Amino acid sequence: MSNRYRELSVELGERSYPIFIGEGLLGTQDLSAFVSGAQVMIVTNETVAPLYLERAKASFPGKRVDTVVLPDGERFKDWQTLNSIFDGLLEHRHTRKTLLVALGGGVVGDMAGFAAACYQRGVPFIQIPTTLLSQVDSSVGGKTGINHPLGKNMVGAFHQPQAVLIDTASLQTLPAREVSAGLAEVIKYGLIRDQGFLGWLEEHMDALVSLDPEALAEAIFRSCACKAEIVALDEREGGLRAILNLGHTFGHAIETYAGYGNWLHGEAVGTGMLMAAELSALEGMISRDDCDRINRLILRAGLPDKPPVAMTADDFMGLMAVDKKNVDGLLRLVLLRSVGDAVVTAEASPENLALTFARFCSST
């Protein structure tokens, strides 16, 4: 690779894979070494394709590259759209030696990865994430899937990519709202595992919001390093990896209630982290000053600090009841033992959970 870049590795034994992070990598990095046959299928969407599809094709010299262009939006993360990927693979007669490439944000990455996990019982794929949220979160770790009307990401598979290529230049075309959504996941890493990183984010949040390239590259590298470490220790979320879901149980309920795509994933997670922090304080784990500190950072990132106006405690509880972390009917939540230290627990008191909803919901 001729451009300056940084490299990480997700250490999973024989299934370990690299994460390349740098500016201007897309189209300049030859990725053909990851293709065992002659075929490549790039899965992207109608927003990303005009911007980056030709550059992505240039990364596979000497290979036959076909494309599937999906509609853009969380509401299309469903069986029908997933089937269009299989249609493209079959129409172009792709074999089990094909390589799928996910070019886009988290929706494209999740769906292309799930298609790769299923097609001919599993084919390899590469992640080329083009949003901040997908670069720091969904492209790393092998979680793939689609939504169900009753719950987000309830149908899917663990399927690790062969590599992740993160071109930070792609963020310069990202709308401000999408940048803020990605920053929610960046903040999460500081809250769950790296208090020093949280302090760094407080110092550099203005630079991140304004898309400063050096600040973005550092934030992405540190976020990916944190996730790679956690995934290597707990690939299939048997314990530790679940802390990556800080704010997600509340957040997924918001996304489902609002209708997929009306709230961005990161926006819902940002509010969900504030709700988790409030419950953590009520449980005596963190201080009120800690809650205020988290709230200030969420607001500086341009994220909402309240759920949808009409959403009630009953709405939350009904939707949270189908969360994937729940076991034997017990609601399991990720809370903060302290800033920089998260825990998964089913022992939060119903009274404190009710107080949390009373703090954030306009009605019950």
C-alpha positions in Angstrom: 0.0 0.0 0.0 1.6 3.2 -1.1 -0.4 5.6 1.1 0.4 6.2 4.7 -1.8 4.0 6.9 -2.1 2.3 10.2 -2.8 -1.4 10.6 -4.5 -3.4 13.4 -5.3 -7.1 13.6 -8.3 -8.9 15.1 -6.6 -11.9 16.6 -8.8 -14.9 16.1 -6.2 -17.6 15.4 -6.6 -18.9 11.8 -9.4 -16.5 11.2 -7.4 -13.4 12.2 -7.7 -10.4 9.8 -6.2 -7.0 9.3 -7.9 -3.6 9.7 -6.2 -0.9 7.4 -6.9 2.7 8.4 -5.7 5.6 6.3 -6.6 8.5 4.0 -7.0 7.7 0.3 -6.8 4.0 0.5 -9.8 3.1 -1.5 -8.8 2.3 -5.1 -5.1 2.4 -4.3 -4.9 -0.7 -2.3 -4.8 -4.0 -4.3 -7.2 -6.3 -2.5 -7.1 -9.1 -5.1 -4.9 -11.3 -2.8 -8.1 -11.8 -0.7 -9.9 -13.4 -3.7 -9.3 -17.1 -4.0 -11.1 -17.4 -7.4 -11.8 -15.0 -10.2 -15.1 -13.5 -9.0 -16.0 -10.5 -6.8 -19.4 -9.1 -6.0 -19.5 -5.6 -4.5 -22.7 -4.9 -2.5 -23.3 -1.1 -2.1 -26.3 1.3 -2.1 -27.6 4.0 -4.4 -26.0 6.8 -2.3 -22.5 5.3 -2.1 -22.3 3.8 -5.5 -21.9 7.1 -7.4 -19.2 8.2 -5.0 -17.0 5.2 -4.5 -18.0 2.2 -6.6 -15.5 2.7 -9.4 -12.7 3.2 -6.9 -13.7 0.0 -5.1 -13.6 -1.9 -8.4 -10.1 -0.7 -9.0 -9.0 -2.5 -5.9 -9.5 -5.9 -7.6 -7.3 -5.8 -10.8 -7.6 -8.9 -12.9 -10.9 -10.1 -11.3 -14.4 -10.1 -12.7 -16.3 -7.6 -10.6 -20.1 -7.6 -10.5 -22.3 -5.3 -8.4 -25.5 -5.2 -6.5 -26.8 -1.7 -5.7 -29.4 -1.7 -2.8 -31.8 1.0 -1.8 -30.4 3.2 0.9 -31.9 3.2 4.4 -32.4 1.1 7.6 -35.9 0.3 6.5 -34.5 -1.8 3.7 -32.5 -4.0 6.1 -35.0 -6.9 5.6 -35.5 -10.3 3.9 -36.7 -8.8 0.6 -33.6 -6.6 0.1 -31.3 -9.4 1.3 -32.7 -11.7 -1.3 -31.7 -9.2 -4.0 -28.1 -9.9 -3.1 -28.7 -13.6 -3.6 -30.4 -12.8 -6.9 -27.3 -11.0 -8.1 -25.0 -13.8 -7.0 -27.0 -16.5 -8.8 -27.7 -14.5 -11.9 -24.0 -13.9 -12.4 -23.2 -17.5 -11.5 -21.0 -16.8 -8.6 -19.4 -19.9 -7.0 -18.3 -20.5 -3.4 -14.9 -19.1 -4.4 -16.4 -15.7 -4.9 -15.6 -12.7 -2.6 -18.3 -10.4 -1.4 -17.4 -6.8 -0.7 -19.5 -4.6 1.6 -19.1 -1.0 0.4 -21.2 1.4 2.5 -22.4 2.0 6.0 -23.6 -0.4 8.7 -26.8 -1.5 6.8 -24.8 -2.6 3.7 -22.1 -4.2 5.9 -24.6 -6.2 8.0 -26.6 -7.4 4.9 -23.6 -8.2 2.7 -22.0 -10.1 5.6 -25.1 -12.0 6.3 -25.4 -12.9 2.6 -21.8 -14.1 2.7 -22.5 -16.2 5.7 -25.5 -17.9 3.9 -24.5 -18.1 0.2 -23.5 -21.6 -0.6 -23.2 -22.1 3.2 -20.6 -19.4 3.6 -18.2 -17.4 1.3 -15.6 -14.9 2.3 -16.2 -11.1 2.4 -14.4 -7.8 3.0 -15.7 -4.7 4.7 -15.1 -1.3 3.2 -17.1 0.9 5.5 -17.8 4.5 4.4 -19.6 6.0 7.5 -18.0 6.8 10.8 -20.3 4.5 12.7 -19.5 1.5 10.4 -15.8 2.3 10.5 -15.6 2.2 14.3 -18.2 -0.4 15.1 -20.2 -2.6 12.7 -17.4 -3.4 10.2 -15.3 -5.0 12.9 -16.3 -8.2 14.8 -18.3 -10.3 12.4 -21.8 -9.5 13.5 -24.1 -9.7 10.5 -27.9 -9.7 10.1 -31.2 -8.0 9.2 -34.0 -6.5 11.2 -37.4 -8.0 12.0 -40.5 -5.8 12.5 -40.5 -6.9 16.2 -36.8 -6.3 16.9 -33.6 -4.9 15.5 -30.9 -7.4 14.3 -32.9 -10.4 15.5 -31.9 -12.5 12.5 -28.3 -13.0 11.6 -25.0 -14.8 12.0 -21.4 -14.4 13.2 -19.3 -14.3 10.1 -15.8 -12.6 10.3 -14.5 -10.7 7.3 -11.2 -11.4 5.6 -10.1 -7.7 6.0 -11.5 -4.3 6.8 -10.3 -1.3 4.7 -11.1 2.1 6.3 -10.5 5.1 4.0 -11.0 8.1 6.2 -11.4 10.4 3.2 -14.9 8.9 2.7 -16.0 10.8 5.8 -15.6 14.1 4.0 -18.8 13.4 2.0 -20.8 12.4 5.2 -23.7 14.5 6.3 -23.3 16.1 9.7 -26.1 14.0 11.2 -24.2 10.8 10.2 -21.0 12.1 11.7 -22.8 12.7 15.0 -24.3 9.2 14.9 -20.8 7.7 14.5 -19.5 9.7 17.4 -21.9 8.0 19.7 -20.1 4.7 19.1 -16.7 6.4 19.5 -17.8 7.9 22.9 -19.0 4.4 23.9 -15.5 3.0 23.8 -14.3 5.6 26.3 -17.2 4.9 28.6 -16.9 1.1 28.7 -13.1 0.5 28.7 -10.8 3.6 28.2 -11.2 6.6 30.5 -8.1 8.1 29.0 -9.7 8.0 25.6 -12.8 9.7 27.0 -10.6 12.5 28.2 -9.1 12.8 24.7 -12.5 13.0 23.2 -13.4 15.8 25.5 -10.4 17.7 24.3 -10.9 16.9 20.6 -14.7 16.8 20.1 -14.9 20.1 18.3 -12.2 18.9 15.8 -14.1 15.6 15.3 -17.4 17.3 14.6 -15.6 19.6 12.0 -14.1 16.5 10.3 -10.5 17.2 11.1 -8.6 14.4 9.4 -5.9 13.8 12.1 -8.5 13.8 14.9 -10.8 11.4 13.0 -7.9 9.0 12.2 -6.9 8.9 15.8 -10.4 8.3 17.0 -11.1 5.6 14.5 -7.8 3.8 15.3 -8.4 3.9 19.1 -12.0 2.8 18.7 -11.1 -0.1 16.4 -8.2 -1.1 18.7 -10.6 -1.3 21.6 -13.2 -3.4 19.7 -10.5 -5.7 18.2 -9.3 -6.5 21.7 -12.8 -7.2 23.0 -13.7 -9.4 20.0 -10.5 -11.4 20.3 -11.3 -12.2 23.9 -15.0 -13.0 23.3 -15.9 -13.5 19.7 -19.5 -14.7 20.1 -20.6 -12.5 23.0 -20.5 -15.1 25.7 -19.6 -12.5 28.3 -17.2 -9.5 27.9 -18.3 -8.6 24.4 -21.7 -7.7 25.6 -20.3 -4.5 27.1 -20.1 -3.2 23.6 -23.9 -2.8 23.8 -23.8 0.1 26.3 -27.0 2.1 25.5 -28.1 -0.4 22.8 -31.0 -2.0 24.7 -32.6 1.4 25.3 -31.4 2.5 21.8 -32.8 -0.4 19.9 -36.2 0.2 21.6 -36.1 3.8 20.3 -35.2 2.7 16.8 -38.0 0.1 16.7 -40.6 2.5 18.2 -39.7 5.3 15.8 -39.6 3.1 12.7 -36.3 1.9 11.3 -34.4 4.8 9.8 -36.3 7.7 11.4 -33.7 7.7 14.2 -30.2 6.9 13.1 -28.6 4.0 15.1 -26.0 6.3 16.7 -28.6 8.8 17.7 -30.6 6.2 19.5 -27.5 4.8 21.1 -26.5 8.2 22.3 -29.8 8.7 24.1 -29.6 5.1 25.3 -26.2 5.7 26.9 -27.6 8.6 28.8 -30.4 6.4 30.1 -27.9 3.7 31.0 -25.8 6.4 32.8 -28.8 7.6 34.7 -29.7 4.1 35.8 -26.0 3.5 36.8 -26.2 6.6 39.0 -29.4 5.5 40.6 -27.9 2.1 41.3 -25.0 3.9 43.1 -22.3 3.0 40.6 -21.4 6.4 39.2 -21.9 9.9 40.5 -24.2 12.6 39.3 -21.2 14.5 38.1 -20.3 11.6 35.9 -23.8 11.7 34.4 -23.4 15.4 33.7 -20.0 14.8 32.1 -21.5 12.2 29.8 -24.4 14.4 28.9 -22.2 17.3 28.0 -20.1 15.1 25.7 -23.2 13.6 24.0 -24.6 17.1 23.4 -21.3 18.4 22.0 -21.3 15.5 19.5 -24.6 16.8 18.2 -26.7 13.9 19.5 -30.2 14.0 21.0 -30.6 13.6 24.8 -34.2 12.5 24.9 -36.2 9.6 23.3 -39.1 10.4 21.0 -41.6 12.7 22.8 -44.5 10.3 22.8 -42.5 7.2 23.9 -43.6 5.9 27.2 -42.1 3.6 29.8 -44.5 0.8 28.7 -43.2 1.3 25.1 -39.7 0.8 26.3 -40.4 -2.2 28.4 -42.4 -4.0 25.7 -39.6 -3.5 23.1 -36.7 -4.2 25.5 -38.3 -7.5 26.5 -37.2 -9.0 23.1 -33.6 -7.8 23.4 -31.0 -10.4 22.5 -29.1 -10.0 25.7 -32.0 -11.1 27.8 -31.7 -14.6 29.3 -34.6 -16.7 30.8 -36.9 -13.7 30.8 -34.5 -11.5 32.8 -33.7 -8.0 31.4 -30.0 -7.7 31.1 -28.5 -4.2 30.7 -25.0 -2.8 30.3 -24.3 -0.3 33.1 -21.3 1.7 34.2 -19.5 0.5 37.4 -17.4 3.6 36.8 -16.5 5.8 33.9 -14.3 3.5 31.8 -15.6 0.3 33.3 -18.9 -1.4 32.1 -20.8 -4.4 33.4 -23.7 -6.5 32.1 -26.2 -7.1 34.8 -29.8 -8.4 35.3 -29.9 -7.0 38.8 -30.9 -3.3 38.3 -33.9 -2.6 40.5 -37.3 -2.2 38.9 -37.8 0.9 41.0 -34.6 2.6 39.6 -35.5 1.5 36.1 -39.0 3.2 36.6 -37.2 6.3 37.8 -35.0 6.4 34.7 -38.0 6.2 32.5 -39.7 9.0 34.5 -36.6 11.1 34.0 -36.5 10.6 30.2 -40.1 10.0 29.2 -42.6 12.8 29.0 -45.5 10.5 30.0 -46.0 7.0 31.4 
